[in-house]
Each structure stands twice: as C-alpha cells, then as structure tokens.
Amino acid sequence: MQKGIHPENYRLVAFKDMSNEDVFITKSTANTNETIEFEGTEYPLIKLEISRTSHPFYTGESKLIDTAGRIDKFKNKYSKFKK
C-alpha cells in the first residue's frame, strides 16, 4: 500500500437495510449523524436501500415491480408536449 493516501479514521459502523431491517457491523470511514444501539453497543448508523440480505441476486428471489403504472403516468404527464 502507498503511504499517506488511505484514511486513518476507520471505525465500526452499523449498516441497516431499510427494506428488511437487517443490521450488520463493519469498519467504515463514512460520516453520519445518526446512531443505533445494536447488541448493547451504540454505533454510527448508515441506512441502505438494498444489501446482500435483500438483493435478488443474493437471495435468489425476484420481486415483481409495477412498471406499467409508472409508464402510464409518464405518458400522461408528457402527452401535452406531443407535436
């Protein structure tokens, strides 16, 4: 490793998957103002939309997303700009 280019302030941080409430602890330099108590210890908290416990690639499950409603909404919204 090159000297002087890597951060020195690694600390334990809790990452919380907001889709399934899973929490895991790892080292990070990410800044946050939120904290969470996990297993009797308080950690800085980083909220995630998706992680290894909820991503379809890792879980083997796929979720059906209602794209038809979004497409119709888009078409209705921008139909007034048609020539």
N, C-alpha and C positions, 0 to 999 in steps of 0.2 A: 504494500500500500504506500502511496505517496504521503509524505508528511505534510501536515498543515491544511489539507483540503477536506477532511472529514469532520463532521460536527462532533463536539465533545459532550454535549448535553443529552445523551441518551438516558431515558428513564422508563420505568414501567408505566404503561398506559393501557386503559381498558377500551376495547373497541366493541361497540354494541350494534348488532344487526337489528335495525328497526322493523324489519319485516317479520322476524320470528323471535325477537327479544333475546337472542343468543349473545352472550358476553364472553370475550376471550382477552387474555392479558398478553402483551408482548412489549418489547422495547421500541421506543419511537422518539423522535425529536419534534413531532407535530405539536403546535401550540393550540391550546383550548382553554376556555374559561369555566367549563363545566366539569363537575366531578361526580363520581358514583362510588358507593360503598359496595364492595364485592368481596365476599368471604371474610368479612370483618376488617378489611383494609380499604382506605379511601384512595382512589386512583383518579387521575385526569381522564375525562371521557371524550372519545371521538365516536360520533354517530355515523353509521354506514347504512346505505340503502340496500346493499346486497353484499353477501360474503360467501365464503365457501360452504356455509351451512344452509344457504337458501338459493344459490345459483343453480339453475337446471343442469348445467354441465357436470357439477359435482354430485348433485342429488339424484340424477337420472330421471327426474320428473320434469314434465313441461307444463307450463301454465298457459291457458288459453286467454289471450288478450283481446278485448273487444276493439278491434281496429275499425270495424265498419261504422260505428258511431262517430269516431273521430274523423274519418274520411268524409262522411256526410256533413258534419259540422263545418269542416274546412271548405267543402264545395259550396255550401250555402253562404258562408261568410264572404267568399271571393267571387261569387257568381255575378255580383253587381259590376265587377271590373271587366267582364267579358265584352269583347267587341262584336 
